[in-house]
Amino acid sequence: MARLKAVCGIFLITLLLWEFFGLFIFKNQYNWRHRYQFCTRDARRQIDDGLWTYRPNANLNLAAVYGFPFGTPWLEYNCELETNQFGLTKTNSSRRDSYDLLVLGDSFTEGQGGCPWLTTESTANLGFSVLNGGLHGTGLVEFANMEGYLAARTEIRDVLILAISNDFFRAPDSSWIEKAKPCLVGGLCDERNLWWSFDGEFTRANLERVGRDRVAQRYEADAPSAKLLSLSEQLAWHSMSARLISTYIRLGVKRVASQSKNEENEAKFESNMAALQSLREKFPHLRLVLIPQRDEVGLLGGKNRKTRLVESRLGADNIPYERCELSTSDFMFIDGHPNRKGYDKLWRCAFEGYAPGAAKRSTASVENGSPRLARRG
């Protein structure tokens, strides 16, 4: 009995130490299911089936509240977005007949999380005109669609693509805007809507209040299995042991699911690679910069499967690319997007030592917090 007590005591102490040290290890898992997003009413417009923008010449708000079944929801970010005549983030060049550089990308380029970083202020002293074509949830096909849309209205001289590996596996779809109009325009929202329109003032108190309402509404309507999943995800966020167990379970589920989706993913991948090639043919000096995602940084991180596939294909097709390395401190508390520090690094990766039309750019170092920018291909 004494030996059993000793073994149990050692196990308990080990577990407590394990959980204590786990508090200092970056939590790099995603918690999209517990994100509740809000935006200014009628903030978006559909151009066609594969293209959308924000409302032109507008001042908009985009915010996200996170909340688990137990505990108080919190405001993760609350950003202001000023748009230009195209319905894109306004930069140093508003109404022009031509732009030296078009920057294409997804929410990392738009600036969700840490808020817009490629703006009028950040591009004021570059010495060349910049157009920010970044929109959340888009991929390479939509990047090409955006370039075509803009090229019909202004001259684009060069292109810079800032991409995460997910962008190579997305299908163009803007139909969600039309389907979500009752919510985005009319304010009639339910849990089928990812974004909810909000007419009130975008303050912390107001957003956390409506966030609490959304969290309560969702978990009241959830099936028992969904409630159990949410509880396990909350436990994984707070416990290192639960986090590792859930990670292995999630990887196993993904492996099984990916087997049934290989053909679909392959078709999306090929479409996005074809879009990239078409942009490269049109812009010989096009730069491609790959950005790591939240699950790829930190002690528990590493290049995910999609990133390995993308880099392998880029190498096989002799497509040069660069990597802008981010660290754990460059991401939001729980959201998958960079924070302001991370976006400052991304700005340096994109523009330090670079001018549109240049075949190459100088390589940045990691000294004094500068990003590592490795050129491949």
TAURMO-V760755 format. One record per helix or strand. SS is the DSSP state (a for helix, b for strand). FROM is the first residue (numbers start at 1). TO is the last residue. If there is no record, write none. Layout:
BEGIN
SS:FROM:TO
SS:FROM:TO
END
This chain:
BEGIN
a:2:22
a:32:34
b:35:40
b:44:48
b:51:54
b:59:66
b:74:83
b:89:89
b:98:99
b:101:105
a:107:110
b:130:132
a:140:151
b:155:156
b:159:163
a:165:169
a:175:179
a:181:184
b:195:198
a:204:221
a:224:238
a:240:282
b:287:291
a:294:296
a:305:316
b:321:324
a:328:330
b:331:331
b:338:338
a:340:351
a:367:369
b:373:376
END
